Amino acid sequence: MNILIDTVRIAGFRGIKNLEISLPRVTVLIGTNNSGKTSLLKALQLALGDYSRYLSEEDFHIGADDKRVSEILVDVRIVPVDANGIRMQKFNDEWAAEFSDKIKAETNGNQFVALRTRAAPNTIKGGFDSKRSTLERWPDLETWQTEKIKETNMLNYFEIMPFIPIEAQRDIHQELKERSSFIGKVLSSVGDEYNQTEIAMLESLIKKVNDKAVDESSVLQSLKAHFKKLNHSFEGSGSAEITPFPKKIRDLSKHFSIHFGESPSIAFSMEYHGMGTRSWASMLTVKAFTDLMAAKHELEAKPFFPILAAEEPEAHLHPNAQKTLYDQLAESKGQIIVSTHSPYLAAMANQSELRYLKKSSDIIVAHHLGFQLGTEDRRRLQREVIHSRGEILFSKALVLCEGETEEQALPTLFQKYFGNEGFVLGINFIGVGGSGKKYLPFLTFAKEFSIPIFIFSDGEERVVKQLKKYCNYSPTPPDGMNGSPLSAS
């Protein structure tokens, strides 16, 4: 791996007023709708990819005064890491040669490359300007937007670090028709794989197949006879030919198709498959594209580190396929950033890979599980919460109770009182199957991800004593609710 984008800062982009987020090699972004997951991916595309050509007025954040900001700012820090993703002090020789004088060092000698992207309206020509530069140093978080730091313009971005966006709506059947799609880019190089002798041999075989197809078809023969009348338009010098199959190797990509089925004898073209299969096939073409790019860079003895940003890759896929998809993404080269609403995909991720985005008022904050948790705490958290109760990863609030009766009754009482099902408002009711320590993994989860949590309990002295041990609490019920539930945070 050797390098990693470990920190990203974003200000003034869409719903993001000011955000810093740390990124492991595989990052799984979770959170409710409108929490900033897509905005984060698009801001990265602005800084590292080609989003500048898509910039619009709607991309500029609207502040508390209902006015749009005048500038979007995105900072990205690249650091050297070892094979396990642990930060190292210096870049290896290959990356040092590529980054050259863009490499800076902290006072302790740790090297980094800091990139800044500024985007603003062009008041003279109209539209928007985007400028990329390197920073002389990585600024303090508190003053990163205002601190005066030397910026050195970058005319081109690093080709060895391509940003590859994978949209939520993708369809291999449609992409086969587009040269600019990932499958189109892969197929465009097919002709370069063969030498002149191989091309002549293949085109000779194709000619035989075309001739045979026409000779055996009265319909094609009739069509060919009529097309010969085009000769009259060229004073008899023209020549009409029918080729049911592509005549030239260079045209193979134009007639390319993909068939899939339980066996070769019952395989069907992608247009006859559902969106799940077509979407998954599209995802796999991205992996094929990155593998080809990696092979080319290896031939040129150049390092290669793609950044794959996948928005809701689980769309249209059944649960087991979503789990498999995570493995396929995680084994990809480079750095992978995934936004998801799938509890199945999130449950497959390592706890250190989860980033929970939460919006409060006009502020978006990124949370992650603290590294101070012990091994047993992490195991219980994974087993009893993330793996078994994945839906609460997307909760706005949790209500915990001791048993099945309360778990079934409380949602009904909630609906009667508030006029809405709890899940409609993003509230989940969880029976923990006991008291005391049974609450602990849920309390840990809620605390780390800053999710409000309320406990409905008999209030036995032993239970209250245990809860005091595990968390700060207040017996005051939340606004709009009667009774005396225990509110823990």
C-alpha positions, 0 to 999 in steps of 0.5 A: 500500500505504502501511502494513505489519505488519512485526513480530509477537511471540508468547508462550505460544500453542500450540507457540510459547513466544517468537517474533519474526518479520518480515513482508514484504507477501507472506510464505510460511511454510515448514518441517516439520510441527509447526514452528509455521506454523498456530500463527502464523496462528492467533495473528495471527487472535487479535490481528487477527481473531475467534479469541478466540471459539474460544480453548480450553485447548489454545491455551495453551503447555505449558512445560518444567514440563508446566504451561500458561502463564497468559497468551497475549501477541501484539504487532503493529507497523504501520509506514508504507511506500512503494509498494515496501514500504520503510519511511517515516518518517510515515503518510500523511494518510489513515492518520494520520486513521484511527490518530489518537492511536494513532500513536507515534514512535521517537527518530529520528522513525519512526512506528508503531502497536503493538498488544497482545493479551492472552488469559487464562482467566476464573477467575470466569465460566469461559472465556477473556478477550481484551483488545486495547490500543495500546502507548506504545512498541515494547519491546526484544525481550529484555524485551518480555514483562516490560517495563512499558509503558503500554497503552491499551484498544481497544474495537474493532479497525480495520475498515479492516484486516480479518483474513481467514483462508482455511482449509486445508479449503475447499469452494465446494459446501458454502460456497454453503449457508452465509450466513457463508461468503465466497461467502455474504457476497458474495451477500448484497449482490446484491439491493442492486445493483438499484433498484425498477424493475430489481427489478420488471422482473427479477421479471416475467421470472422469473414468466414463466419459472416459469409456462412451466416449470409449464405445460410439465410434467405433473409440476409441474402435478400437484404444483400441483393437490395443493398447492391442497388446502392451501386447505382448511386456510385455509377456502378463502382460501389460494393455492398457487404453484410457483416452480421458479426463485426468485420474488424477487430477494432470494432469488437467493443462496439458489438460486445455483449455479456451473457450470464446464467446458471450454465453456458447453455442457458445464459442470457444477455444482461438486458434480460437480467434484473437490476441487481445482476446488472448493477453488480456486473457494473461494479466488477467492471470498475475492478477490472478497469483498476486492475488494468491500470495497475498492470500498466503502471507496474510495466512502467515501474510506477506506483499506483494508488486508486481511490474508489468511492462507491455510493450505496453499492448495495443498491438492488442486491439481496443481503448475501450478495451485499456481504459478498460485495463488501469482500470484493470492494475491500480486496480492491487496490488502493483506498476504498470509501463506501457510503451505505444504508445496508446493515449487512454491508456495515456488519461485514466491515471492521469496527475501525472502518466505520465512520458515523456521520451525524447532522445536528442543526447545520453541523455535520460531525464524523464519529468512530468507535474509540480505540480504547475499547478492550478486546472483549468489549469489541467482541460483544459490540460486534456480536450483540449490536453491529452484527445482530442489530445492524438497523440501529446503525442508522438510528436517530435515537434508541430506547432500551428495555429489559425483555420481549414484552416491553420490546413489543409493547413500547412501539405500540404505545409510542405510536398511540402517543406520537401518532407515528411509528418509531421507525418512521422517526428513526427511533429503534426499540431494543430488548436487551434480554436482561438488565445491568451488563446486558445494556453495556454494548448498546450504551458503548455503541450509542456513546461512541456514535453520539446517538441519544439513548433512553432506558425503560426499566423497572428502576430496581436498585441493583440495575440503577447501581449498575447503570451508574457504574457504566454511564452518566444518567438523568431520570428526566424524561425527554421532551414530549414523553411522560413517565420516568425512563432513564436517559443515558449518554 
